[in-house]
């Protein structure tokens, strides 16, 4: 779908547009707050659950699940044929498109499940472990559930009702944790993960349908279906390729190393995914509807201004965590999961770089989708995959999981990052203001890395001490560099004022 926003020809943002931008910002802010809160709770729970499962299950079980997870996540990206994104950015009333969109999403998810059920043995053979077939077939049922509820989820995102999504996901996760841990304790192995996630999808789906408050209607209006697919299918292909990017390393590495070693890689992959899962998911829930609203009947300056604010803000949050994962990977892994999982740190140091690039790529994809430039990201991701497959294969064969992680990071830095910037520029986003906004976060990241390396070198062997002292010192330095002095002074003044008021009250 091409971008059909009228061009005012002024090249400036009017007062009305500024007011509209502020209104969208307030709605997006509320949505982001709820998404972040929900993700913080979810990730804290997921972290606690992973600690328990790492002690109940072995590396082989994690390896089998890694193979199944890669397939499931790939299918999830193309599961609804781009319906969620198309519904979120739909320029008319939601009620006029919902019945047709529901049929398209359900048909797409059921068809994909049938296809994957058939090819699961071939995929498992390629990945090097036939034990993954049954686990995959159970786990893929979660995507069918997501297809059934796709339009209702899109409705909540379109209305910025992310609090309801957060509660639905949280309740679903509680069911997942209870079932997964119980099954793992009973000896269910890798099936513990898949049955737990299926229960989570069912619970979450029921709550989303109830929260959306939409009558369930199904019919096909071919003109609307065509408009949905014209927008959704290129984006669906793009997201499918993005899914390959997110999981290609699990597929390729799984074909080169044994499932025991793949379990270490999955652990590193999961740790590196904490920030995308916590912050990236929340941002993506809000980014597409926000930039879609900005793209409606406005100049390109509105989208460019939104990117100027969003990209540096996202990187400001991501970079310090990436630095900690990269510099202190070994104490982080061994402190959390124990010495037996130490080999995972070899990959984590470089997957932290990959995580940062993926966060930038995901936000860029949402900006382009919002303005109707879905084909650009499709070709970008396709070229990225084409370079990544041989790089991962060579890296894994030469240096195991560490070599694969290094290859992944190099392709991202040398190819993906520059091309993403070019694509943004051609969309009309002014890169100069974005680059200026990134100066402080990048400088802070460099200072934090140097601080962590220096402090870690003089501390003892205690993982806890190295994480607290070196990690805490690096975070402190990062904050001093990145947070503007005026903000610090204002915060200190407020703290001092509150303290003074408490003294007066006590007196």
Secondary structure, DSSP 8 states (H G I E B T S, - for coil): --------SS-S--HHHHHHHHHHHHHHHHHHHHHHHHHHHHHHHHHHHHHHHHHHS-HHHHHHHHHHHHHHHHHHHHTTTTHHHHHHT-SS-HHHHHHHHHHHHHHHHHHHHHHHHHHHHHHHHHHT-TTHHHHHHHHTHHHHHHHHTHHHHHHHHHTT-HHHHHHHHHHHHHHHHHHHHHHHHTT-TTHHHHHHHHHHHHHHHHHHHHHHT--------HHHHHHHHHHHHHHHHHHHHHHHHHHHHHHHHHHHS-HHHHHHHHHHHHHHHHHIIIIIHHHHHHHHHHHHHHHTT--HHHHHHHHHHHHHHHHHHHHHHHHHHHHSHHHHHHHHH-GGGTTHHHHHHHHHHHHHHHHHHHHHHHHHHHTT-HHHHHHHHHHHHHHHHHHHHHHHHHHHHHHHHHHHHHHIIIIIHHHHHHHHHHHT--HHHHHHHHHHHHHHHHHHHHHHHHHHHHS-S-HHHIIIIIIHHHHHHHHHHHS-HHHHHHHHHHHHHHHHHHHHHH-
